[in-house]
């Protein structure tokens, strides 16, 4: 029996040597997809009054086979979060627990895929719903108020420049990217949906296609009904605080759009006074950052027309009423002859994030090079 094992071993060894002699190298395993965590420095964010750190965390999806072909470059989707304020907003369901249910207005948590984010993207690629792409999820959290609105502000720092300059440069320098506008897409949810449209409008040289899910695209619509803010501040003294979602959001918007370093302790100007009266000068500052109003600028209109694709959607049960604001923005695009895709769906502000990304990610992938 022992002799038979020795003979079998010799035969196997000779077979292996013969396979090596034919001049063919053994096949190289295809690299698996993965999620990477990176730290990067955004000089655009500093200096700022709120001491927001220039060191930012980024989570990056790398597709299968990325390591096997040094000559292949990949299109990149920049995926911008709303709540929670983290590069892991799309990958960690536990981060959402404080935001769903009273005193928050949101009744539905996101429909996270049971298999996990990486496997979910892998599946869309395997089913030929999209091309293999790199997906970049940056941290855009601002100290104190949370929302940065992806806007340059002397209070928060340069969050717009962080995305369109520093982050893109970081990715192009460290990964095999297609480093032209036709190889980049911008997708966002909520605050990120607002940013996707605004940054795409302002920087058509950086992106060829944008997609917005439940974005704040019509700021006057938000300002038209301040009832929720006064319900959180029944004494008329509008101040931020725990459990005051709408009030905290207004101060966050002020930090992004109407900062005032000479107005302590909050360093912002609000568009409403304590009686609910509109302050036109502050409203004007906010509207200068409003996608709906920005369309009135001929340069912005030409910019958004130059994009190769625009996708919008909003849930009909959106707790913040973003569906009405998206309706208004879509109607204005149509009136100005701007081609776009707009869809409503049965769902809430956050409850259908992944089922909607299953529409927008393939939409963008098809348009990119």
C-alpha positions as CSV (number, residue, x, y, z in Angstrom):
1,X,0.0,0.0,0.0
2,X,2.8,2.4,0.9
3,X,4.5,1.6,-2.4
4,X,1.3,2.5,-4.3
5,X,1.2,5.9,-2.6
6,X,4.8,6.6,-3.6
7,X,4.0,5.7,-7.2
8,X,1.0,7.9,-7.2
9,X,3.1,10.7,-5.8
10,X,5.7,10.3,-8.5
11,X,3.1,10.3,-11.2
12,X,1.6,13.5,-9.9
13,X,5.0,15.2,-9.7
14,X,5.8,14.2,-13.3
15,X,2.4,15.5,-14.4
16,X,3.1,18.8,-12.7
17,X,6.5,19.1,-14.3
18,X,5.1,18.3,-17.7
19,X,2.5,21.1,-17.3
20,X,5.3,23.5,-16.4
21,X,7.4,22.5,-19.4
22,X,4.7,23.5,-21.9
23,X,5.6,27.2,-21.3
24,X,2.2,28.2,-19.9
25,X,2.0,30.1,-16.6
26,X,-0.7,29.1,-14.1
27,X,-3.8,31.3,-14.2
28,X,-3.7,34.4,-12.0
29,X,-6.7,34.5,-9.6
30,X,-9.1,37.3,-10.3
31,X,-9.0,39.8,-7.4
32,X,-12.2,40.0,-5.4
33,X,-14.2,43.1,-4.9
34,X,-13.7,45.0,-1.6
35,X,-14.5,48.0,0.5
36,X,-11.5,50.1,1.5
37,X,-11.3,52.8,4.2
38,X,-8.9,55.7,3.5
39,X,-7.9,58.9,5.2
40,X,-7.3,62.0,3.1
41,X,-6.4,65.6,3.8
42,X,-8.7,68.3,2.4
43,X,-6.9,71.6,2.5
44,X,-10.1,73.3,1.2
45,X,-11.8,72.7,4.5
46,X,-9.3,74.7,6.6
47,X,-9.3,77.3,8.0
48,X,-12.8,77.4,9.3
49,X,-14.4,78.9,12.5
50,X,-16.0,75.6,13.6
51,X,-12.7,73.8,13.5
52,X,-13.9,71.1,11.1
53,X,-11.0,68.7,10.6
54,X,-9.2,68.7,7.3
55,X,-8.6,64.9,7.8
56,X,-11.6,63.2,6.2
57,X,-12.5,59.6,6.0
58,X,-13.5,58.0,2.7
59,X,-15.0,54.5,2.0
60,X,-14.4,53.1,-1.5
61,X,-15.9,50.2,-3.3
62,X,-13.4,48.5,-5.6
63,X,-14.9,46.1,-8.2
64,X,-13.8,42.5,-8.9
65,X,-10.7,42.2,-11.1
66,X,-9.4,45.7,-10.4
67,X,-6.0,44.4,-9.5
68,X,-5.5,42.2,-12.5
69,X,-5.2,44.7,-15.3
70,X,-2.8,47.6,-14.7
71,X,-3.8,49.2,-18.0
72,X,-7.6,49.4,-17.3
73,X,-9.1,52.5,-15.8
74,X,-12.5,52.7,-14.1
75,X,-15.3,55.2,-14.1
76,X,-16.1,56.6,-10.7
77,X,-19.4,57.3,-8.9
78,X,-19.2,59.8,-6.1
79,X,-22.0,58.8,-3.6
80,X,-22.9,61.6,-1.2
81,X,-24.7,61.0,2.1
82,X,-27.4,62.9,3.9
83,X,-28.1,61.4,7.3
84,X,-26.3,60.0,9.2
85,X,-23.2,62.2,8.7
86,X,-20.7,59.5,7.9
87,X,-18.8,57.8,5.1
88,X,-20.5,54.6,6.3
89,X,-24.1,55.9,5.9
90,X,-24.7,53.5,3.1
91,X,-23.0,50.5,4.7
92,X,-23.8,50.5,8.5
93,X,-27.5,50.2,9.4
94,X,-26.7,50.7,13.1
95,X,-25.8,54.4,12.4
96,X,-29.5,55.0,11.5
97,X,-31.0,54.0,14.8
98,X,-31.0,57.4,16.4
99,X,-32.6,59.1,13.4
100,X,-35.7,56.9,12.9
101,X,-38.7,57.5,15.1
102,X,-39.7,60.2,17.5
103,X,-38.5,62.9,18.1
104,X,-37.2,62.7,14.6
105,X,-39.7,63.0,11.8
106,X,-38.6,59.9,9.9
107,X,-40.7,56.8,10.2
108,X,-38.8,54.4,7.9
109,X,-35.2,53.2,8.0
110,X,-33.4,52.5,4.7
111,X,-34.0,49.2,2.9
112,X,-30.5,48.0,3.4
113,X,-29.7,44.9,1.3
114,X,-29.5,41.8,3.5
115,X,-26.4,40.6,1.7
116,X,-24.4,43.8,2.4
117,X,-23.4,46.8,0.3
118,X,-20.4,45.1,-1.4
119,X,-22.3,42.0,-2.4
120,X,-25.3,44.2,-3.5
121,X,-23.1,46.1,-6.0
122,X,-21.4,42.9,-7.0
123,X,-24.8,41.4,-7.9
124,X,-25.8,44.4,-10.1
125,X,-22.5,44.0,-12.0
126,X,-22.8,40.2,-12.3
127,X,-26.4,40.6,-13.7
128,X,-25.0,43.2,-16.3
129,X,-27.2,45.9,-14.8
130,X,-24.1,48.2,-14.6
131,X,-20.4,48.2,-15.5
132,X,-17.7,47.6,-12.9
133,X,-17.1,51.0,-11.4
134,X,-15.4,52.5,-8.4
135,X,-17.9,54.0,-5.8
136,X,-16.6,56.7,-3.5
137,X,-18.4,57.5,-0.2
138,X,-16.9,60.5,1.5
139,X,-17.5,61.9,5.0
140,X,-18.9,65.4,4.7
141,X,-20.0,65.9,8.3
142,X,-19.7,69.4,9.8
143,X,-19.1,70.0,13.5
144,X,-21.9,71.4,15.7
145,X,-24.7,71.3,13.1
146,X,-24.0,68.1,11.2
147,X,-25.2,69.2,7.8
148,X,-22.4,70.8,5.7
149,X,-24.7,71.0,2.6
150,X,-21.6,70.4,0.6
151,X,-21.2,74.2,0.5
152,X,-18.2,76.5,0.9
153,X,-18.7,78.6,4.1
154,X,-16.4,80.7,6.3
155,X,-18.1,79.0,9.3
156,X,-17.8,75.4,8.1
157,X,-15.0,75.5,5.6
158,X,-14.8,74.6,1.9
159,X,-17.0,71.5,1.6
160,X,-17.8,72.1,-2.0
161,X,-14.1,72.4,-2.9
162,X,-13.4,69.3,-0.8
163,X,-15.6,67.2,-3.1
164,X,-15.0,68.7,-6.6
165,X,-11.3,69.4,-6.1
166,X,-9.6,67.6,-3.2
167,X,-11.5,64.3,-3.3
168,X,-11.4,64.0,-7.1
169,X,-7.7,64.7,-7.1
170,X,-7.1,62.2,-4.3
171,X,-8.9,59.5,-6.3
172,X,-7.2,60.2,-9.6
173,X,-3.8,60.2,-7.9
174,X,-4.3,57.0,-6.0
175,X,-6.6,54.8,-8.1
176,X,-7.0,53.7,-11.7
177,X,-9.7,56.2,-12.6
178,X,-11.0,57.6,-15.8
179,X,-9.9,61.2,-15.0
180,X,-12.2,63.1,-17.2
181,X,-15.8,64.4,-16.7
182,X,-17.1,61.5,-18.8
183,X,-15.8,59.0,-16.3
184,X,-17.4,60.6,-13.3
185,X,-21.0,60.6,-11.9
186,X,-22.4,62.3,-8.8
187,X,-25.3,60.7,-6.9
188,X,-26.7,61.8,-3.5
189,X,-29.6,61.3,-1.1
190,X,-31.3,64.0,0.9
191,X,-28.6,66.7,1.6
192,X,-26.5,64.7,-0.9
193,X,-29.3,64.8,-3.4
194,X,-29.2,68.6,-3.1
195,X,-25.5,68.6,-3.6
196,X,-25.5,66.3,-6.6
197,X,-27.7,68.7,-8.5
198,X,-26.0,71.9,-7.4
199,X,-22.4,70.7,-7.8
200,X,-23.3,69.2,-11.2
201,X,-24.7,72.5,-12.2
202,X,-21.7,74.5,-11.1
203,X,-19.0,72.0,-12.2
204,X,-20.1,70.4,-15.5
205,X,-16.4,70.1,-16.3
206,X,-16.0,67.5,-13.5
207,X,-19.1,65.3,-14.0
208,X,-21.1,64.1,-16.9
209,X,-24.2,62.8,-15.1
210,X,-26.0,63.4,-11.8
211,X,-28.7,61.8,-9.8
212,X,-30.7,63.2,-6.8
213,X,-32.8,61.2,-4.4
214,X,-35.2,63.2,-2.2
215,X,-33.0,66.3,-2.5
216,X,-33.9,69.8,-1.3
217,X,-34.2,71.4,-4.7
218,X,-36.6,74.3,-4.0
219,X,-35.7,76.2,-0.9
220,X,-38.6,78.6,-1.1
221,X,-40.9,75.6,-0.7
222,X,-39.1,74.8,2.6
223,X,-39.4,78.4,3.8
224,X,-43.1,78.6,2.9
225,X,-44.2,76.5,5.9
226,X,-42.1,77.3,9.0
227,X,-44.7,75.7,11.3
228,X,-42.5,72.8,12.3
229,X,-39.8,75.2,13.5
230,X,-42.2,77.2,15.7
231,X,-43.7,74.0,17.0
232,X,-40.2,73.1,18.3
233,X,-39.8,76.6,19.8
234,X,-43.3,77.6,21.2
235,X,-41.9,80.6,23.1
236,X,-40.6,82.1,19.8
237,X,-37.0,81.8,20.9
238,X,-35.6,79.9,18.0
239,X,-32.5,78.1,19.2
240,X,-30.9,74.7,18.4
241,X,-31.1,71.8,20.8
242,X,-31.7,68.1,21.3
243,X,-34.7,66.6,19.5
244,X,-35.2,69.8,17.4
245,X,-34.7,68.3,14.0
246,X,-36.2,71.2,12.0
247,X,-34.6,73.9,14.1
248,X,-31.2,72.3,14.0
249,X,-31.5,71.9,10.2
250,X,-32.3,75.6,9.8
251,X,-29.2,76.5,11.8
252,X,-27.2,74.1,9.7
253,X,-28.5,75.7,6.5
254,X,-27.6,79.1,8.0
255,X,-24.0,77.9,8.8
256,X,-23.7,76.9,5.1
257,X,-25.6,79.7,3.4
258,X,-25.7,82.7,5.7
259,X,-22.9,82.5,8.2
260,X,-22.2,85.6,10.3
261,X,-19.1,85.5,12.5
262,X,-20.3,88.7,14.1
263,X,-23.5,87.1,15.4
264,X,-22.6,85.0,18.5
265,X,-23.3,82.6,19.9
266,X,-24.5,80.6,16.9
267,X,-22.7,82.6,14.2
268,X,-25.5,82.4,11.7
269,X,-28.3,84.6,10.3
270,X,-31.7,83.0,10.0
271,X,-34.2,83.9,7.2
272,X,-37.1,84.3,9.7
273,X,-37.4,86.5,12.8
274,X,-39.0,85.4,16.1
275,X,-42.4,86.4,14.7
276,X,-42.1,84.3,11.6
277,X,-41.5,87.3,9.3
278,X,-39.3,86.8,6.3
279,X,-35.9,88.6,6.3
280,X,-35.4,89.3,2.6
281,X,-31.7,89.9,2.8
282,X,-31.0,86.5,4.4
283,X,-33.5,84.8,2.1
284,X,-31.6,86.2,-0.8
285,X,-28.4,84.6,0.4
286,X,-30.2,81.2,0.7
287,X,-31.8,81.5,-2.7
288,X,-28.3,82.1,-4.3
289,X,-27.6,78.5,-3.2
290,X,-31.0,77.1,-4.3
291,X,-31.0,74.8,-7.4
292,X,-34.5,76.0,-8.4
293,X,-33.4,79.7,-8.3
294,X,-30.0,79.0,-9.8
295,X,-31.6,77.9,-13.0
296,X,-32.5,81.5,-13.7
297,X,-28.8,82.3,-14.3
298,X,-28.0,81.7,-18.0
299,X,-24.6,80.2,-17.2
300,X,-26.1,77.7,-14.7
301,X,-28.8,76.8,-17.2
302,X,-26.2,76.2,-19.9
303,X,-24.1,74.2,-17.5
304,X,-26.9,71.8,-16.5
305,X,-28.0,71.5,-20.1
306,X,-24.5,70.3,-20.9
307,X,-24.7,67.3,-18.6
308,X,-25.3,64.0,-20.4
309,X,-27.8,62.8,-17.9
310,X,-30.0,64.0,-15.0
311,X,-32.0,61.7,-12.8
312,X,-34.4,62.9,-10.0
313,X,-36.8,61.1,-7.7
314,X,-38.9,61.6,-4.6
315,X,-41.2,59.5,-2.4
316,X,-44.9,60.4,-2.3
317,X,-44.9,59.8,1.4
318,X,-41.8,61.9,2.1
319,X,-41.9,63.1,5.7
320,X,-40.2,66.4,4.7
321,X,-42.4,67.1,1.7
322,X,-39.4,66.9,-0.7
323,X,-41.7,65.3,-3.3
324,X,-43.4,68.7,-3.8
325,X,-40.1,70.4,-4.1
326,X,-38.8,67.9,-6.6
327,X,-42.0,68.3,-8.6
328,X,-41.3,72.0,-8.8
329,X,-37.7,71.6,-9.8
330,X,-38.6,69.0,-12.5
331,X,-41.3,71.3,-13.8
332,X,-38.9,74.1,-14.2
333,X,-36.3,71.9,-16.0
334,X,-39.1,70.9,-18.4
335,X,-40.1,74.6,-18.9
336,X,-36.5,75.4,-19.8
337,X,-36.2,72.5,-22.1
338,X,-33.7,70.6,-20.0
339,X,-33.8,66.8,-20.7
340,X,-34.1,64.8,-17.5
341,X,-35.7,61.7,-15.9
342,X,-38.0,62.3,-13.0
343,X,-39.8,59.5,-11.0
344,X,-42.1,59.4,-8.0
345,X,-42.4,56.3,-6.0
346,X,-44.4,54.9,-3.1
347,X,-42.1,55.6,-0.2
348,X,-40.7,57.8,2.5
349,X,-37.7,60.1,2.7
350,X,-35.2,57.4,3.5
351,X,-37.1,54.1,3.4
352,X,-36.4,53.3,-0.3
353,X,-32.7,54.4,-0.6
354,X,-31.4,51.2,-2.0
355,X,-34.3,50.3,-4.3
356,X,-33.8,53.8,-5.8
357,X,-30.1,53.5,-6.0
358,X,-30.7,50.3,-8.0
359,X,-32.2,52.7,-10.6
360,X,-29.8,55.6,-10.4
361,X,-26.5,53.7,-10.3
362,X,-27.2,51.8,-13.5
363,X,-28.6,55.0,-15.1
364,X,-25.2,56.7,-14.4
365,X,-23.1,53.7,-15.3
366,X,-24.7,53.5,-18.7
367,X,-24.0,57.2,-19.5
368,X,-20.4,57.3,-18.2
369,X,-17.5,56.1,-20.5
